[in-house]
Each structure stands twice: as structure tokens, then as C-alpha cells.
Amino acid sequence: MIYLDNSATTKPYKEVLNTFIQVNESFYANPASIHEAGVESNTLLDRARAQIAKILRTDDQQVLFTAGGTESNNFAIFGISKANTHKGKHIITTEIEHASVLESIRALQADGYEVDYLSVDSEGIISLQELNEKLRKDTVLVSIMHVNNEMGAIQPIEDAAKIIHANSRAAFHVDAVQSFGKMPVFFQDNAGPDIISISGHKIHGLKGSGVIAFRKKMNIAPLLLGGGQEYGLRSGTVAVPQAVALAKAARMAVENLGQSMENYKKWKSELFDFLLSFGNSIHLLSTLNGAAHILSFSVKDLKGEILINALQKRGIIVSTSSACSSKQKKTSHVVLALNTPPNFVNGVIRLSFGALTTDKDIQQFKIAFTEVMKELKGE
Amino acid sequence: MIWKEILIRYGELSTKGRNKKDFISRLRTNIRNTFNDIAPLKIQSERDRMHIEIETEEQFEILMERMPTIFGIQSFSPVAFCEKDIESMKNLSLLIMDQFKEQQLTFKVEVRRSDKSFPFESHEIQREIGGHVLRNNPNISVQVKKPDVELRIEVRKDAIYMMAQIIQGAGGMPVGSNGKSLLMLSGGIDSPVAGYLLMKRGVRLEAIHFFSPPYTSDHSLQKVKDLANELTKFGANIRLHVIPFTEIQTLIRDRVPSNTMMTSTRRLMMRIADKVREEVGALGIVTGESLGQVASQTLESLTAINDVTNTPILRPLIAFDKLEIIQIAEQIGTYETSIQPYEDCCTIFTPANPKTKPKVEKVNYYESFTEFDELIERAVKNREIYRFPEKNETKDKFADLL
């Protein structure tokens, strides 16, 4: 199987699985317990937290473990909005966010919050000018994803942060689920985002593990209430094995970052040339300016599903624009936001690379895709 | 990387007359200790400054990170070298000023020309280099009186030295240059701050902690160890003496009226601390007491507790407000550890109404029915001693997992 759907999820590293098993076998005590075994789990948890804090360049206490990207995004959005009603009830986000951001914000909208959705250009990028215009005195939260999951557009996070911090009191949340471990992602003193969401299973870690991290101490309301774990902000017995596995996956991702980024870039530009050779029957949604590990494109007058099946027959796994929405029959909101030509809106497929992707996988894809195009389009 | 050495200025040390040599060698040892986890440093010390050679970028980052916490350093600067010709000097000055290019700021060039044979005079160097920097950096302008950045150029026999940043050090005196004291470390907010302040004045510390299992947990002991470890980053090793205190504490509870219990407990702690102090050759005992903060810290209580020894008891926080103490604790990074909510031996068996004005004679009288000496001997003998900074081996059973 040639797996080119790493933005949906990744295969866990062997080392990460080993860590998960060993921690479950040897350090299964509740880190909140006061007996020796508990203290030991707690020490291990602290080490995992410190390791991630170091990568993100923030203080240890500003890293909280969650059950994944969706929880981190929900927590950031509800937590900041609910704790800061005294400042206002206005939220800004973009049209192309992940569903876990959009649906959370829609729920707040139904609750009386005002929301502005920033539009994007044909490359999927927001306009900083529009952001500046939409910012208000009572804006409490701006949520902008770093890398779009469906086509890889990279938002100008640093410039957005400058505008947000200079012109409002809003907290700036960045959904970095698709970028962390694939590109450099970290906090900066007095600049950049305030909150970052991270998911374990996108970086060869485990499903059901994520992180929400803060640049500094923030006024945020907990999403989960209970025993007051994670500095009172995220109740529930902390899943130490998941946390340690995530710390390991993050370390490995960051250590391999230089090599993987180089590979992704090479493959993306190689496949760009390859796809352009099919001329008018292919429309590229991704651009070379976008994230190098995501490449999405569309075949004229074809359903994405058909392409996926045809490639799968040849042992190649790709997805329609996003795994989360691929089971729903409606056209993706991202594809629509990009003003994709009508003949192409249904045929979008996405290739996404990971740290385990090889040169051979890419060559195999090219051979299979050429065959498929011959079969389906007579080209 | 352009930086080749770090230059350290001593500050208060420089005025210390005949003891100066001792202070400087103490500082050098402390610096070596602080960085003993990286390759041995090449340190060269002079009368009023010290030079540390930089070999790798990684080493430079670690040096810059830890240097501000070492006592006895007034300020320090990263230094670059170049050949003794005006072209190399121009190039280097641009490289150094490059770090400021994004900011709008003022600067001046300051020249020290100890090698008088160098063909350019100080003001010529100033003009050449200053002009060159200005031409290449539109954001930078000249301001002679109070510049944001001072580009210092030193013309010495062997090379040209250049620096542009003067980073504040921790001040104070090198730990160990003013003798040794024993710190009573409870695990609360105050005692680590008291230790820190004494270290700042050059006092080397050992720490003592009273451990009463099962009334206090391993968590609370771990917290104290963490605090001791955190204090070592100010430039010295610390030994922590953990006294098994359960037996004595329960005996006090059974033998002494409950409103005097707290005073007696403190007195017994003080007696034990004094024994340990004597054994380790420390001169004083340091506590985090602050006047009026709790019942045991009224002048009457302090008198009753102090009554058991003639050793100088150093209470650097005696006149500090709680908020001031918290502020320092946050600054030195012990606050987060201190506020972890575990029982320590001071909070167990707390009577509802402890005496705030105990009388020495009465306390003596109550204690006179119990023979504590032997128990004290035993507690001191059975103490466990931990050394900080911790060696990496103990921590690294987790290394493979992470």
C-alpha cells in the first residue's frame, strides 16, 4: 500500500508505539495520586510537557494535553470567548477553517456572538487589509488556521498577529494541526499567535492526543470541568501514555524536519510538473507557495470518489479534499471559497506526504495516475 | 557565528581589596560548576574582568541563557574579534550592528586604544566605523550622550575586539565568598527566597528539611528537592539534609499542651538544625521568617524559638511583605514549585489557637518532662543527604520514552 493521505492521519512511528506500550506497562498510576507510583507518572508527565514546551518555546505550564486537535480548537474558541465577555462578543475567523473551528464558532454565533468570516483569494490566502478592517474594539478572538487542510495554503500568521495585537485586545488562536511537525511552528516573545492547537496523529503520533499551548498565561474558561487537572483548565485524568507518546512524536518530527521539508518540496514540485503535463483536464488547487506536504488538484468533469477508487485498485491511497468531510456528499466549503471553476468542483483529490513517504511512492503514484487517466478520460 | 568570547565585569568585587583574588577564583569555580554539563570552558581571569572563550553556537546559547543568574557578575557582553586593519573592522562592525537593523535607534562608537602603535587614532576609528555603519543602516542615527547602543571597539596587541551589548548580570557576590549557612527549607514560598537572598550576598548554602512520613507525602519531599535543585542555578552545589521528624513531632503532640505545640516543634527543629550546622561546619542558620506573618513569627515566638541556640539566625525576609516575597519567588522561578499543594510538617497537627505570645519559661517548663536529646541525636544520625544539582542518571530512566 502506498499511503499518500498523511493529512487525514499518519501511521504511528514504531518508537512512538513502543513508548505508549512501555508507559502503559510501567507508569500507569494516576499522576494526581500521591503515592510513589503516582509521583513517578507525574514526573514523567512533567518531562513530556517540558519537552513540548521547549519545542514551542513557551513555559511548561502553558502546555496542556487534550484529546486531539478538535478538542484543542473547541477549547480555545469557547474558552476565550466565554471568559472574556466583559471585553466583547465579536469573533473573527476565515471561510476555510477546519470544521472543528467553524462549528464551534457557529455555535457561539447562535448564542449571540457576532462573527466575521474573512474571505480568501484564489490561492486560499486571507487579506490582511480585510482583517484590519474587521477588527473591532469588542473583538475577543481571532482564529486563523496556519495551513489549510484541504489544499495547503499558508496564512500570513506573523503579519496577522502584528495587526491583531496592534489594533485590538483579541486573543489570536492558530490551528496548527496541519503545520506542526511539517514546518517550523513556535511562539515568539510579544509577537505571533497567543494560542496554538496541535494534534498527535498528524505527526506519526497517536489518535486521541493533542495539545493546546499558550504564549503566556491567558484568561480562558475550561471546557471540561471536574477534578481540576492540568492547572484547573482541563479536567479528566491525564492520559500520561498519550502525552509521552506525543512528546516523542513531536521530538522526532522536529528532529527530522529539515530532511522531510526538503523531500516534500522536491516531490511537490515534481508532481506539479507532472500534473501540468495533462493540460486543461487538470486544475491545481494548491500552489507552490503553499505547504509542501499537501497537494490537491481536480480532474475535469470527474467525481473525486471515482478517482480514489481507481487509484486504490492500484494500491494507492489518496483522499478527497478532506477526510472529515469526505463521507458527506456536499461540496467542500474550501473548494467553494476558492472559486474553483464549476467543471472541477467535484473532482478534487488530495495527496499528502508524511515522514514515512518515499521517493518510490511518488514514482508509483505517477505511473498509476497516468494509467487511471487513460482509463477514465482516454488521455 | 561572529561571537568569539564572553566578557564578564565583576562590579562590587572590584572594590574588595585584598580578598579580591579569592573572590575572583571563587567566581571562576562557580561558573565552571554552572556549566559542568557542557564541554570544559576556557576561562581567563584578569583583575577587573574575565573572558570565556566561545567554541560553538550551542555553547554560546547556553552561556547566554545561564549567565544572568550567576552572582558576582555585574554585566557581560558577547565579543567579536577581527584583524587589525580598518577594512576588517568595518566588515565586523556591520555584522555586529546587523542584529539591530530592524529597529529605529541611536548609537555611538566608543574606542579604547590600548595598543598605541595602531596607525589610526581613536577619533579616526570612531569616524571611519561610525560613518560606515551609518551609511549601511538607514534606521540608525548618532547620539553621543545617551545612545541606545554603544559599539565598543578595543584595539589590543593581538586583535581588535568589538561588542555592542551590555547585559545586566545578577550582581551580588560569588556564592561561597561569604562562608556557609544552613537553610531551613520547608517547601513554602518564603524559605527558597530567603536562601536566594543570602546566596546573593555570597553565602554558600546547605539545606535542611523536616520530613514526617506518613503525615507528609513523598510529593512534599519531592517538592523540597525540586526547590533545592532550583536554587543551584544561582551558581553553587547544595546539599539537602532530610531529617526523619515523625517520632519527635508525635511526641511533642502527646507531651506538650496543644497551644504551645507549634512553638516547641520549632524549637526542636532549631535544635536539630543547630546540630547539623555544627557537623557541616556552617556558621549561621537561614530561615524564611517574616515578622507577623503567622503565629510562630511574632517577636515573642521568635524569642522563644531563638532561645535554644546562640548561633546567628539570619532572617533576610523579616521586614518583607508577603507580596514582595512572592514577587521575588516568581522572578527566581521557585513560586510555581512552592505553591504545589502538599502538606508539609509545619501544617500538620496545627492547633486551632496557637499562642502568638509564648513565654520562654513556660515552654521550657513543658518540655522539661521529656528527654529529647537522644531523639535529636538519632534524627540527626539517621538523616538522608541529597546532592544538587542532580546527576543526570537518576532522571534519565525516562529518556528512552521521550
Interface residues (C-beta under 8 A of the other chain):
Chain A: T19 Q22 V23 I34 H35 E36 V39 T43 L44 R47 A48 Q51 Q61 V244 A247 K248 R251
Chain B: S217 D218 H219 Q222 E336 Y342 F398 D400 L401 L402
